[in-house]
Amino acid sequence: MNESIEKEMAITHEDFERLFSRAFDDEDYTVDENRYLMNTEGRRLEIELGEPWVRKVALLELPTTTVRFEFTGYAREQQQAFLDRFDLAFQRGGG
């Protein structure tokens, strides 16, 4: 099964690399410019970072990147497990 998901994230490419490498240092993945590729047990996940842009909210400017996930060979549960882990790794505290 192939499925694509896109998320808009308030993050720079540099911060994405830093957080991704910390969260998934136990995974076998490669990086080619703005594309991350993970091959595991017959499954393939490609994560592509779009061009960075700035979102303006009132006086606030947030660096923003569209992140596209292309899942190939993932069961729905495996896909959701990855996204849950990803979201947890990229959460930021606020208050």
N, CA, C and O atoms as a Tinker XYZ file with bonds, in Angstrom:
   380  protein
     1  N      0.843000   -1.176000    0.000000    73     2
     2  CA     0.000000    0.000000    0.000000    64     1     3
     3  C      0.892000    1.244000    0.000000    63     2     4     5
     4  O      1.836000    1.334000    0.785000    81     3
     5  N      0.597000    2.186000   -0.867000    73     3     6
     6  CA     1.313000    3.460000   -0.922000    64     5     7
     7  C      0.398000    4.557000   -0.414000    63     6     8     9
     8  O     -0.783000    4.609000   -0.758000    81     7
     9  N      0.954000    5.425000    0.402000    73     7    10
    10  CA     0.173000    6.551000    0.886000    64     9    11
    11  C      1.089000    7.730000    1.113000    63    10    12    13
    12  O      2.206000    7.585000    1.610000    81    11
    13  N      0.594000    8.921000    0.736000    73    11    14
    14  CA     1.326000   10.168000    0.957000    64    13    15
    15  C      0.585000   11.007000    1.980000    63    14    16    17
    16  O     -0.644000   11.086000    1.975000    81    15
    17  N      1.354000   11.628000    2.852000    73    15    18
    18  CA     0.809000   12.530000    3.861000    64    17    19
    19  C      1.679000   13.775000    3.856000    63    18    20    21
    20  O      2.902000   13.680000    3.754000    81    19
    21  N      1.059000   14.940000    3.967000    73    19    22
    22  CA     1.810000   16.190000    4.067000    64    21    23
    23  C      1.464000   16.895000    5.369000    63    22    24    25
    24  O      0.318000   16.898000    5.818000    81    23
    25  N      2.492000   17.493000    5.959000    73    23    26
    26  CA     2.323000   18.291000    7.171000    64    25    27
    27  C      3.052000   19.605000    6.963000    63    26    28    29
    28  O      4.138000   19.638000    6.384000    81    27
    29  N      2.455000   20.680000    7.433000    73    27    30
    30  CA     3.170000   21.946000    7.501000    64    29    31
    31  C      3.717000   22.053000    8.904000    63    30    32    33
    32  O      2.974000   21.950000    9.880000    81    31
    33  N      5.017000   22.261000    9.005000    73    31    34
    34  CA     5.672000   22.313000   10.301000    64    33    35
    35  C      6.396000   23.646000   10.462000    63    34    36    37
    36  O      7.027000   24.141000    9.528000    81    35
    37  N      6.297000   24.213000   11.648000    73    35    38
    38  CA     7.008000   25.451000   11.973000    64    37    39
    39  C      8.425000   25.067000   12.376000    63    38    40    41
    40  O      8.748000   24.962000   13.559000    81    39
    41  N      9.264000   24.861000   11.361000    73    39    42
    42  CA    10.617000   24.368000   11.604000    64    41    43
    43  C     11.513000   24.722000   10.419000    63    42    44    45
    44  O     11.052000   24.798000    9.280000    81    43
    45  N     12.787000   24.934000   10.698000    73    43    46
    46  CA    13.768000   25.125000    9.631000    64    45    47
    47  C     14.297000   23.758000    9.209000    63    46    48    49
    48  O     14.122000   22.772000    9.926000    81    47
    49  N     14.929000   23.702000    8.071000    73    47    50
    50  CA    15.544000   22.445000    7.622000    64    49    51
    51  C     16.630000   21.993000    8.599000    63    50    52    53
    52  O     16.779000   20.798000    8.856000    81    51
    53  N     17.381000   22.940000    9.136000    73    51    54
    54  CA    18.459000   22.595000   10.065000    64    53    55
    55  C     17.902000   21.977000   11.345000    63    54    56    57
    56  O     18.425000   20.980000   11.842000    81    55
    57  N     16.835000   22.579000   11.873000    73    55    58
    58  CA    16.219000   22.021000   13.083000    64    57    59
    59  C     15.604000   20.657000   12.811000    63    58    60    61
    60  O     15.655000   19.769000   13.661000    81    59
    61  N     15.022000   20.488000   11.627000    73    59    62
    62  CA    14.457000   19.187000   11.269000    64    61    63
    63  C     15.545000   18.122000   11.306000    63    62    64    65
    64  O     15.352000   17.061000   11.900000    81    63
    65  N     16.681000   18.392000   10.682000    73    63    66
    66  CA    17.797000   17.429000   10.643000    64    65    67
    67  C     18.254000   17.083000   12.055000    63    66    68    69
    68  O     18.459000   15.912000   12.376000    81    67
    69  N     18.410000   18.091000   12.890000    73    67    70
    70  CA    18.871000   17.870000   14.261000    64    69    71
    71  C     17.890000   16.991000   15.041000    63    70    72    73
    72  O     18.297000   16.016000   15.672000    81    71
    73  N     16.620000   17.328000   14.998000    73    71    74
    74  CA    15.619000   16.559000   15.743000    64    73    75
    75  C     15.419000   15.162000   15.168000    63    74    76    77
    76  O     15.250000   14.199000   15.916000    81    75
    77  N     15.438000   15.050000   13.850000    73    75    78
    78  CA    15.242000   13.748000   13.212000    64    77    79
    79  C     16.397000   12.809000   13.550000    63    78    80    81
    80  O     16.183000   11.640000   13.872000    81    79
    81  N     17.622000   13.331000   13.475000    73    79    82
    82  CA    18.778000   12.468000   13.745000    64    81    83
    83  C     18.793000   11.997000   15.194000    63    82    84    85
    84  O     19.227000   10.880000   15.473000    81    83
    85  N     18.325000   12.833000   16.119000    73    83    86
    86  CA    18.238000   12.414000   17.527000    64    85    87
    87  C     17.151000   11.365000   17.724000    63    86    88    89
    88  O     17.362000   10.368000   18.414000    81    87
    89  N     16.004000   11.586000   17.127000    73    87    90
    90  CA    14.849000   10.707000   17.349000    64    89    91
    91  C     14.994000    9.360000   16.661000    63    90    92    93
    92  O     14.477000    8.353000   17.144000    81    91
    93  N     15.695000    9.336000   15.537000    73    91    94
    94  CA    15.763000    8.112000   14.734000    64    93    95
    95  C     17.191000    7.625000   14.545000    63    94    96    97
    96  O     17.512000    7.015000   13.526000    81    95
    97  N     18.055000    7.895000   15.529000    73    95    98
    98  CA    19.447000    7.465000   15.411000    64    97    99
    99  C     19.585000    5.946000   15.440000    63    98   100   101
   100  O     20.629000    5.416000   15.057000    81    99
   101  N     18.554000    5.241000   15.888000    73    99   102
   102  CA    18.595000    3.780000   15.903000    64   101   103
   103  C     18.085000    3.172000   14.592000    63   102   104   105
   104  O     18.094000    1.951000   14.434000    81   103
   105  N     17.646000    4.007000   13.663000    73   103   106
   106  CA    17.125000    3.547000   12.374000    64   105   107
   107  C     18.196000    3.696000   11.292000    63   106   108   109
   108  O     19.090000    4.538000   11.389000    81   107
   109  N     18.084000    2.874000   10.281000    73   107   110
   110  CA    18.982000    2.965000    9.126000    64   109   111
   111  C     18.313000    3.868000    8.088000    63   110   112   113
   112  O     17.321000    3.482000    7.470000    81   111
   113  N     18.861000    5.066000    7.904000    73   111   114
   114  CA    18.304000    5.983000    6.912000    64   113   115
   115  C     19.433000    6.736000    6.229000    63   114   116   117
   116  O     20.544000    6.839000    6.748000    81   115
   117  N     19.118000    7.257000    5.055000    73   115   118
   118  CA    20.071000    8.072000    4.313000    64   117   119
   119  C     19.434000    9.436000    4.063000    63   118   120   121
   120  O     18.212000    9.582000    4.061000    81   119
   121  N     20.297000   10.427000    3.854000    73   119   122
   122  CA    19.830000   11.785000    3.572000    64   121   123
   123  C     20.495000   12.241000    2.286000    63   122   124   125
   124  O     21.712000   12.147000    2.129000    81   123
   125  N     19.675000   12.737000    1.371000    73   123   126
   126  CA    20.175000   13.295000    0.119000    64   125   127
   127  C     19.525000   14.665000   -0.021000    63   126   128   129
   128  O     18.370000   14.778000   -0.434000    81   127
   129  N     20.280000   15.703000    0.327000    73   127   130
   130  CA    19.792000   17.079000    0.364000    64   129   131
   131  C     18.572000   17.171000    1.270000    63   130   132   133
   132  O     18.718000   17.071000    2.488000    81   131
   133  N     17.383000   17.357000    0.727000    73   131   134
   134  CA    16.173000   17.530000    1.535000    64   133   135
   135  C     15.288000   16.287000    1.517000    63   134   136   137
   136  O     14.079000   16.378000    1.733000    81   135
   137  N     15.884000   15.141000    1.264000    73   135   138
   138  CA    15.127000   13.898000    1.174000    64   137   139
   139  C     15.744000   12.854000    2.098000    63   138   140   141
   140  O     16.943000   12.580000    2.040000    81   139
   141  N     14.903000   12.281000    2.947000    73   139   142
   142  CA    15.306000   11.230000    3.884000    64   141   143
   143  C     14.681000    9.936000    3.409000    63   142   144   145
   144  O     13.504000    9.904000    3.049000    81   143
   145  N     15.469000    8.862000    3.405000    73   143   146
   146  CA    14.979000    7.582000    2.912000    64   145   147
   147  C     15.268000    6.500000    3.943000    63   146   148   149
   148  O     16.403000    6.330000    4.389000    81   147
   149  N     14.210000    5.768000    4.315000    73   147   150
   150  CA    14.331000    4.660000    5.265000    64   149   151
   151  C     13.813000    3.398000    4.577000    63   150   152   153
   152  O     12.691000    3.375000    4.071000    81   151
   153  N     14.637000    2.352000    4.561000    73   151   154
   154  CA    14.230000    1.042000    4.053000    64   153   155
   155  C     14.333000    0.046000    5.196000    63   154   156   157
   156  O     15.409000   -0.154000    5.760000    81   155
   157  N     13.208000   -0.578000    5.535000    73   155   158
   158  CA    13.168000   -1.505000    6.652000    64   157   159
   159  C     12.266000   -2.675000    6.322000    63   158   160   161
   160  O     11.079000   -2.487000    6.054000    81   159
   161  N     12.810000   -3.874000    6.337000    73   159   162
   162  CA    12.025000   -5.104000    6.200000    64   161   163
   163  C     11.004000   -5.032000    5.068000    63   162   164   165
   164  O      9.826000   -5.330000    5.268000    81   163
   165  N     11.452000   -4.639000    3.891000    73   163   166
   166  CA    10.577000   -4.589000    2.732000    64   165   167
   167  C      9.681000   -3.363000    2.658000    63   166   168   169
   168  O      8.860000   -3.247000    1.748000    81   167
   169  N      9.830000   -2.455000    3.600000    73   167   170
   170  CA     9.054000   -1.210000    3.589000    64   169   171
   171  C      9.981000   -0.060000    3.206000    63   170   172   173
   172  O     11.192000   -0.114000    3.420000    81   171
   173  N      9.387000    0.965000    2.642000    73   171   174
   174  CA    10.156000    2.142000    2.237000    64   173   175
   175  C      9.403000    3.382000    2.692000    63   174   176   177
   176  O      8.192000    3.498000    2.504000    81   175
   177  N     10.142000    4.305000    3.293000    73   175   178
   178  CA     9.576000    5.591000    3.682000    64   177   179
   179  C     10.478000    6.683000    3.149000    63   178   180   181
   180  O     11.678000    6.705000    3.423000    81   179
   181  N      9.892000    7.584000    2.390000    73   179   182
   182  CA    10.620000    8.745000    1.884000    64   181   183
   183  C      9.998000    9.990000    2.514000    63   182   184   185
   184  O      8.787000   10.199000    2.456000    81   183
   185  N     10.852000   10.802000    3.111000    73   183   186
   186  CA    10.414000   12.056000    3.713000    64   185   187
   187  C     11.094000   13.175000    2.936000    63   186   188   189
   188  O     12.321000   13.225000    2.843000    81   187
   189  N     10.294000   14.063000    2.386000    73   187   190
   190  CA    10.846000   15.152000    1.587000    64   189   191
   191  C     10.464000   16.488000    2.196000    63   190   192   193
   192  O      9.299000   16.741000    2.500000    81   191
   193  N     11.476000   17.345000    2.372000    73   191   194
   194  CA    11.251000   18.692000    2.899000    64   193   195
   195  C     11.054000   19.654000    1.736000    63   194   196   197
   196  O     11.868000   19.705000    0.814000    81   195
   197  N      9.973000   20.411000    1.788000    73   195   198
   198  CA     9.714000   21.412000    0.763000    64   197   199
   199  C     10.561000   22.648000    0.984000    63   198   200   201
   200  O     11.343000   22.728000    1.931000    81   199
   201  N     10.393000   23.596000    0.102000    73   199   202
   202  CA    11.120000   24.857000    0.233000    64   201   203
   203  C     10.664000   25.579000    1.497000    63   202   204   205
   204  O      9.465000   25.657000    1.767000    81   203
   205  N     11.606000   26.105000    2.272000    73   203   206
   206  CA    11.223000   26.839000    3.482000    64   205   207
   207  C     10.554000   28.163000    3.128000    63   206   208   209
   208  O     10.865000   28.789000    2.115000    81   207
   209  N      9.645000   28.562000    3.974000    73   207   210
   210  CA     8.973000   29.846000    3.821000    64   209   211
   211  C      8.626000   30.385000    5.199000    63   210   212   213
   212  O      8.785000   29.686000    6.199000    81   211
   213  N      8.157000   31.609000    5.257000    73   211   214
   214  CA     7.850000   32.250000    6.530000    64   213   215
   215  C      6.340000   32.457000    6.624000    63   214   216   217
   216  O      5.717000   33.033000    5.732000    81   215
   217  N      5.768000   31.971000    7.730000    73   215   218
   218  CA     4.342000   32.199000    8.010000    64   217   219
   219  C      4.259000   33.379000    8.968000    63   218   220   221
   220  O      4.923000   33.396000   10.005000    81   219
   221  N      3.442000   34.359000    8.616000    73   219   222
   222  CA     3.272000   35.543000    9.466000    64   221   223
   223  C      1.926000   35.452000   10.175000    63   222   224   225
   224  O      0.877000   35.290000    9.551000    81   223
   225  N      1.992000   35.563000   11.499000    73   223   226
   226  CA     0.800000   35.588000   12.335000    64   225   227
   227  C      0.922000   36.843000   13.192000    63   226   228   229
   228  O      1.723000   36.897000   14.125000    81   227
   229  N      0.124000   37.838000   12.866000    73   227   230
   230  CA     0.219000   39.142000   13.517000    64   229   231
   231  C      1.665000   39.640000   13.386000    63   230   232   233
   232  O      2.145000   39.823000   12.267000    81   231
   233  N      2.360000   39.861000   14.492000    73   231   234
   234  CA     3.743000   40.341000   14.437000    64   233   235
   235  C      4.758000   39.205000   14.486000    63   234   236   237
   236  O      5.965000   39.443000   14.450000    81   235
   237  N      4.277000   37.996000   14.567000    73   235   238
   238  CA     5.139000   36.824000   14.696000    64   237   239
   239  C      5.460000   36.241000   13.324000    63   238   240   241
   240  O      4.579000   36.106000   12.475000    81   239
   241  N      6.719000   35.900000   13.116000    73   239   242
   242  CA     7.140000   35.232000   11.883000    64   241   243
   243  C      7.695000   33.865000   12.243000    63   242   244   245
   244  O      8.620000   33.756000   13.048000    81   243
   245  N      7.125000   32.813000   11.641000    73   243   246
   246  CA     7.542000   31.442000   11.929000    64   245   247
   247  C      8.154000   30.799000   10.695000    63   246   248   249
   248  O      7.542000   30.806000    9.627000    81   247
   249  N      9.362000   30.238000   10.828000    73   247   250
   250  CA     9.910000   29.482000    9.703000    64   249   251
   251  C      9.019000   28.261000    9.496000    63   250   252   253
   252  O      8.664000   27.582000   10.460000    81   251
   253  N      8.661000   27.982000    8.259000    73   251   254
   254  CA     7.725000   26.899000    7.974000    64   253   255
   255  C      8.248000   26.053000    6.824000    63   254   256   257
   256  O      8.846000   26.562000    5.876000    81   255
   257  N      8.011000   24.763000    6.927000    73   255   258
   258  CA     8.405000   23.816000    5.893000    64   257   259
   259  C      7.283000   22.804000    5.705000    63   258   260   261
   260  O      6.722000   22.302000    6.679000    81   259
   261  N      6.960000   22.507000    4.461000    73   259   262
   262  CA     6.024000   21.431000    4.178000    64   261   263
   263  C      6.826000   20.131000    4.138000    63   262   264   265
   264  O      7.832000   20.031000    3.435000    81   263
   265  N      6.370000   19.142000    4.900000    73   263   266
   266  CA     7.056000   17.854000    4.984000    64   265   267
   267  C      6.122000   16.798000    4.390000    63   266   268   269
   268  O      4.987000   16.636000    4.838000    81   267
   269  N      6.615000   16.084000    3.379000    73   267   270
   270  CA     5.814000   15.049000    2.713000    64   269   271
   271  C      6.361000   13.679000    3.069000    63   270   272   273
   272  O      7.561000   13.431000    2.959000    81   271
   273  N      5.478000   12.798000    3.493000    73   271   274
   274  CA     5.820000   11.416000    3.825000    64   273   275
   275  C      5.223000   10.511000    2.748000    63   274   276   277
   276  O      4.030000   10.590000    2.457000    81   275
   277  N      6.049000    9.657000    2.163000    73   275   278
   278  CA     5.589000    8.688000    1.169000    64   277   279
   279  C      5.856000    7.301000    1.732000    63   278   280   281
   280  O      7.000000    6.849000    1.776000    81   279
   281  N      4.797000    6.630000    2.162000    73   279   282
   282  CA     4.893000    5.294000    2.747000    64   281   283
   283  C      4.645000    4.246000    1.669000    63   282   284   285
   284  O      3.657000    4.332000    0.940000    81   283
   285  N      5.526000    3.265000    1.559000    73   283   286
   286  CA     5.355000    2.154000    0.628000    64   285   287
   287  C      5.540000    0.851000    1.401000    63   286   288   289
   288  O      6.574000    0.643000    2.036000    81   287
   289  N      4.542000   -0.020000    1.345000    73   287   290
   290  CA     4.634000   -1.316000    1.997000    64   289   291
   291  C      4.333000   -1.289000    3.481000    63   290   292   293
   292  O      4.562000   -2.284000    4.168000    81   291
   293  N      3.832000   -0.189000    3.991000    73   291   294
   294  CA     3.498000   -0.058000    5.408000    64   293   295
   295  C      2.032000   -0.420000    5.623000    63   294   296   297
   296  O      1.160000    0.063000    4.901000    81   295
   297  N      1.762000   -1.258000    6.601000    73   295   298
   298  CA     0.390000   -1.476000    7.041000    64   297   299
   299  C     -0.063000   -0.212000    7.759000    63   298   300   301
   300  O      0.762000    0.565000    8.239000    81   299
   301  N     -1.356000   -0.011000    7.831000    73   299   302
   302  CA    -1.896000    1.192000    8.471000    64   301   303
   303  C     -1.344000    1.357000    9.893000    63   302   304   305
   304  O     -1.011000    2.471000   10.296000    81   303
   305  N     -1.244000    0.261000   10.654000    73   303   306
   306  CA    -0.754000    0.324000   12.034000    64   305   307
   307  C      0.716000    0.732000   12.085000    63   306   308   309
   308  O      1.118000    1.499000   12.960000    81   307
   309  N      1.514000    0.225000   11.156000    73   307   310
   310  CA     2.938000    0.581000   11.106000    64   309   311
   311  C      3.120000    2.055000   10.755000    63   310   312   313
   312  O      3.978000    2.739000   11.313000    81   311
   313  N      2.307000    2.525000    9.829000    73   311   314
   314  CA     2.355000    3.929000    9.425000    64   313   315
   315  C      1.986000    4.817000   10.606000    63   314   316   317
   316  O      2.666000    5.807000   10.879000    81   315
   317  N      0.918000    4.468000   11.303000    73   315   318
   318  CA     0.487000    5.271000   12.448000    64   317   319
   319  C      1.523000    5.238000   13.566000    63   318   320   321
   320  O      1.752000    6.250000   14.227000    81   319
   321  N      2.148000    4.087000   13.781000    73   319   322
   322  CA     3.183000    3.981000   14.815000    64   321   323
   323  C      4.358000    4.905000   14.485000    63   322   324   325
   324  O      4.894000    5.569000   15.372000    81   323
   325  N      4.758000    4.948000   13.211000    73   323   326
   326  CA     5.846000    5.845000   12.828000    64   325   327
   327  C      5.441000    7.299000   13.055000    63   326   328   329
   328  O      6.206000    8.074000   13.629000    81   327
   329  N      4.237000    7.675000   12.606000    73   327   330
   330  CA     3.793000    9.066000   12.749000    64   329   331
   331  C      3.659000    9.468000   14.215000    63   330   332   333
   332  O      3.955000   10.609000   14.569000    81   331
   333  N      3.218000    8.552000   15.068000    73   331   334
   334  CA     3.136000    8.843000   16.501000    64   333   335
   335  C      4.525000    9.115000   17.066000    63   334   336   337
   336  O      4.719000   10.062000   17.827000    81   335
   337  N      5.491000    8.276000   16.687000    73   335   338
   338  CA     6.873000    8.461000   17.153000    64   337   339
   339  C      7.442000    9.775000   16.621000    63   338   340   341
   340  O      8.105000   10.513000   17.349000    81   339
   341  N      7.179000   10.057000   15.351000    73   339   342
   342  CA     7.647000   11.289000   14.721000    64   341   343
   343  C      7.068000   12.507000   15.439000    63   342   344   345
   344  O      7.802000   13.426000   15.800000    81   343
   345  N      5.759000   12.510000   15.643000    73   343   346
   346  CA     5.108000   13.649000   16.299000    64   345   347
   347  C      5.637000   13.862000   17.711000    63   346   348   349
   348  O      5.837000   14.999000   18.137000    81   347
   349  N      5.859000   12.787000   18.427000    73   347   350
   350  CA     6.403000   12.900000   19.785000    64   349   351
   351  C      7.807000   13.505000   19.760000    63   350   352   353
   352  O      8.141000   14.335000   20.606000    81   351
   353  N      8.622000   13.097000   18.802000    73   351   354
   354  CA     9.989000   13.598000   18.694000    64   353   355
   355  C     10.038000   15.076000   18.339000    63   354   356   357
   356  O     10.990000   15.769000   18.698000    81   355
   357  N      9.020000   15.565000   17.638000    73   355   358
   358  CA     9.031000   16.945000   17.154000    64   357   359
   359  C      8.152000   17.871000   17.983000    63   358   360   361
   360  O      7.996000   19.040000   17.631000    81   359
   361  N      7.576000   17.381000   19.072000    73   359   362
   362  CA     6.796000   18.248000   19.931000    64   361   363
   363  C      7.702000   19.263000   20.606000    63   362   364   365
   364  O      8.852000   18.976000   20.939000    81   363
   365  N      7.167000   20.430000   20.793000    73   363   366
   366  CA     7.919000   21.471000   21.467000    64   365   367
   367  C      7.100000   21.973000   22.633000    63   366   368   369
   368  O      5.882000   22.128000   22.543000    81   367
   369  N      7.784000   22.220000   23.716000    73   367   370
   370  CA     7.083000   22.718000   24.904000    64   369   371
   371  C      6.685000   24.181000   24.719000    63   370   372   373
   372  O      7.331000   24.932000   23.989000    81   371
   373  N      5.664000   24.542000   25.363000    73   371   374
   374  CA     5.212000   25.934000   25.325000    64   373   375
   375  C      4.497000   26.233000   26.618000    63   374   376   377
   376  O      4.318000   25.361000   27.469000    81   375
   377  N      4.103000   27.447000   26.750000    73   375   378
   378  CA     3.364000   27.731000   27.966000    64   377   379
   379  C      3.288000   29.199000   28.230000    63   378   380
   380  O      2.695000   29.617000   29.225000    81   379
